[in-house]
Amino acid sequence: MSTAETWTINRLLTWTADYFKKQQMESPRLEAEVLLGYALGCPRIALYTRFEEIVNDENRAKFREFVKNRVAGMPVAYIVGKKEFYSLNFNVTRDTLIPRPETEHLVIAILDSLKTWPANSALQVADVGTGSGAIAITVAKQAKTSQVTAIDASKGAAEVARKNATELGVADRVKVVLGDLLSGVDPQQKFHAVAANLPYVSDAEFEQLDKTVKDFEPKSALVSGPHGTELIAKLIPQAAAHLHAGGLLALEVSPMIADKVGALLNANGNYEPAAIIKDLAGHKRIVTAKRK
């Protein structure tokens, strides 16, 4: 970007979108708009009424740094510190995974299961491996009578989840706690649903991940172990001990391990037959089972 030329918002967007396209990014124009809006401190949509506005040197320098980081592989969500999920805006940091559209299927499975309980029930939900709190907070926003326990082993992630719960107005119904799966939960505590988007990438799969994931997102939130099912296998009996009869365990998984996870649930003996839900791309994404 030459400083000798007049850089309007429209010109910056056009130049950057073309540059991103040459870098083979999937959504070059959208990413350029998100980053420039962040540099200017305004919503992306507001740029459309300001195309001819000249961007000053300070904001152009900010934008240039964002573009540099993006080309280096840093995801846009980490650059701007935000990611939309289920029409809500979540803070994210490199202590948390970036919420993904596929995870909305997990939220829907939980919400559908909660509707089967009597109206106005004091619904108890656990979100294990909460990260940014996207699942827990979305459930609390949608299921108005629910109380959600959001658990994560990462102190940094728990802090982000608490901040999101406060900013999104559900801090009174989302309790964020540090813990190893459900091991720290009161033995008498029962839940109507347990959701978990746990690490499910195997050690070998991790090496094949795109650099935007492998180099920037927290490995501890991605990798389970040699098989990808280690943490899920540990959670299944724990959840059985904490679910009401008829309560749902819903797990987000890799398509590669969906059938194995279903077999683990069926072998446990405490659940009704497992069901597998496919995402919009047709991949096996969510495995669910009700407590007998």
Secondary structure, DSSP 8 states (H G I E B T S, - for coil): --TTS--BHHHHHHHHHHHHHHTT-SSHHHHHHHHHHHHHTS-GGGGGG-TT-B--HHHHHHHHHHHHHHHTT--HHHHHTEEEETTEEEE--TTS----GGGHHHHHHHHHHHTTS-TT--EEEEEES-TTTHHHHHHHHHSTTEEEEEEES-HHHHHHHHHHHHHTT-TTTEEEEE-STTTTS-TT--EEEEEE----EEHHHHTTS-HHHHTTS-GGGTEEESSS-HHHHHHHHHHHHHEEEEEEEEEE--TTTHHHHHHHHHHHSSB---EEEE-TTS-EEEEEEEB-
